[in-house]
C-alpha cells in the first residue's frame, strides 16, 4: 500500500486512498524503517499538486476579477506578475514541503520519546506518518473548505498514525500531535495581544 518508485502512479493512488480512507490499517501495515525516500517523495508530490492546483485557481480568479478593468498594459503586467509568482511557487513548493516535513517530524518525535518512551519505533516511523499525512494536501487547494477539512483531518490522521506505528495509546498519540498545536496557538495569542497593545498605545498617543 505504500508509495514506491517501481509503480509511481499506481502506488501513489493506492497510498493516498489507503491513508485517507483507511488510516488505521494503512499505518499499521507500513514499514517502520528502510526506503525512507519513498514516503518523502510522496509528501513532496502531494504538496506540489496542491501548489499547482492552488496556483491555477489563483490565476483564474485573478483573471476573472481583473477582466475589463484597467488599461491593456496594466492587465498584461498583472498577468505576467501572477504567472511569475505561480512559477516561483511551483519551484519553491518541494523546498517548503521538505522543511515542514522534517521540522514537524523532529518536534513530534521529540514528544514521542518523552511521552511514548524508549519503546517507540524510531524517528523514521514518525517521519513516515508525517509524510503520508501530506495526502490531505491533495484537497487543500479547494477554497476555504479544503484547508479547514484538510487541517482537522490531518490532525486525526497524525494521531492514528502515531498510535499505530509506535504501538501506543490514542491518548498518548493525541498528546504528541496536539501539544505543538497548543503551544503554537498560545504563542499566536500572545503575539496578537502584544500587537493589540502596541496599536492601542499608538492610537491613544495620536488622540492626545
Rosetta blueprint (number, residue, H / E / L):
1 X L
2 X L
3 X L
4 X L
5 X H
6 X H
7 X H
8 X H
9 X H
10 X H
11 X H
12 X H
13 X H
14 X H
15 X H
16 X H
17 X H
18 X H
19 X H
20 X H
21 X H
22 X L
23 X H
24 X H
25 X H
26 X H
27 X H
28 X H
29 X H
30 X L
31 X L
32 X L
33 X L
34 X L
35 X L
36 X H
37 X H
38 X H
39 X H
40 X H
41 X H
42 X H
43 X H
44 X H
45 X H
46 X H
47 X H
48 X H
49 X H
50 X H
51 X H
52 X H
53 X H
54 X H
55 X H
56 X H
57 X H
58 X H
59 X H
60 X H
61 X H
62 X H
63 X H
64 X H
65 X H
66 X H
67 X L
68 X L
69 X L
70 X L
71 X L
72 X H
73 X H
74 X H
75 X H
76 X H
77 X H
78 X H
79 X H
80 X H
81 X H
82 X H
83 X H
84 X H
85 X H
86 X H
87 X H
88 X H
89 X H
90 X H
91 X H
92 X H
93 X H
94 X H
95 X H
96 X H
97 X H
98 X H
99 X H
100 X H
101 X H
102 X H
103 X H
104 X H
105 X H
106 X H
107 X H
108 X H
109 X H
110 X H
111 X H
112 X H
113 X H
114 X H
115 X H
116 X L
117 X L
118 X L
119 X L
120 X L
121 X L
122 X L
123 X H
124 X H
125 X H
126 X H
127 X H
128 X H
129 X H
130 X H
131 X H
132 X H
133 X H
134 X H
135 X H
136 X H
137 X H
138 X H
139 X H
140 X L
141 X L
142 X L
143 X L
144 X L
145 X H
146 X H
147 X H
148 X H
149 X H
150 X H
151 X H
152 X H
153 X H
154 X H
155 X H
156 X H
157 X H
158 X H
159 X H
160 X H
161 X H
162 X H
163 X H
164 X H
165 X H
166 X L
167 X L
168 X L
169 X L
170 X H
171 X H
172 X H
173 X H
174 X H
175 X H
176 X H
177 X H
178 X H
179 X H
180 X H
181 X H
182 X H
183 X H
184 X H
185 X H
186 X H
187 X H
188 X H
189 X H
190 X H
191 X H
192 X H
193 X H
194 X H
195 X H
196 X H
197 X H
198 X H
199 X H
200 X H
201 X H
202 X H
203 X H
204 X H
205 X H
206 X H
207 X H
208 X L
